């Protein structure tokens, strides 16, 4: 189900003002990816990126073209594991968190 523009704007506004929510959103995206929900994980990451670092800055930090980043996180995106982990590392650094996997 596609989210409406108003909902996305509401989420992005909260991400900008609420650090706990922002970090939870990043965690939820990674958890979705690890659970095999790649489309959901990419969608959450796209919203997180738009509301925080932004695609142009992420492109500079990762060395990936901004258009490539947009495609990776689009509905038919399929980032390589190397690119995805590089992006996640960059987002963790930007947010000042170190996410861990616990069994």
N, C-alpha and C positions, 0 to 999 in steps of 0.2 A: 504494500500500500504506500503510495507516494505521499510525502508530507507536504502540507500547504506552505506557501511562502510565509504567511503570518506565523505559523508554528515554528518554522526554521528561524525566523527573526527573533521570536521570543526565546528560543533555546540559546541562540547566539548572544543575546543581550544578557541572559543569566550567566553564561559561560564567562563573559567579560567581567562580571561583577562578583562572582561567587567562586572563590578558589576551590573549596571543597567539592562543589558541583563539577567544576572544570576537571579536576583530577579524577573524579568518579566517572566522568564521561570517557576520559582516556582509558581508564581501567576497564570499563564496560566494552569499549571497542576491542581491546586486546583479548578480553575473555571471549567475546563473540568469535574472533578469528581462531582462537585456540579450540573452540567448541565446533569448528567446522562451518560456522555461519559467516562465510567470507563476504557475502553481499552486505549483510547487516554491519559487520565490522568495518568494511570500507566506507559505508555510508556514514557511520558514526565518526570515523576518522576524518572524513571530508568536512563534516560539520565542525568538528573540533579545530581542524586546520584553518577553516574560514574564519572562525571566531577568535583565533589566537594568533599564531605566527603568520598566517596567510601563505598562499601558494607562491607568490614571487620570492618572499624571503626564504621559504623552505627550498625553493629551487636553487637559490644562491648557496645555502648551507649544505645541500646534498650534491650539488653539481648536476642535477637532473633538470632537463628543460621543463619549464612551467607547464607547457601543453602536455608533456608526457605525464606529469603529476596529475593533471586534471583527468586524463584518460585512465590512469591507474585507479582512481577513486570514483570513476563513473560507473553506471549500471553494468556495463560489460567489461569493466576493468579486470586485469589479471596481472598484478605486479609480480615480478620475480621475488623469490624469498630474499635474495640479497638486497634488492631495492626496498622491500617492505621493512626488513630489519634495520636498514640504514635510516629509513624515515622514522621508525619507532624510536631508535636511539636518539635521533635529533629532537624529536618531540619530548622525550623524557628529559633531555638536557635543558630544553627551553622551559619546561615546566618545573624543573628542579626536583624531579622524583626519580627513583630507581625501582621499577616494577620487577617483581619476582614471581616465579611459578612455584607453587607449593602443592605437593601431592597429598 
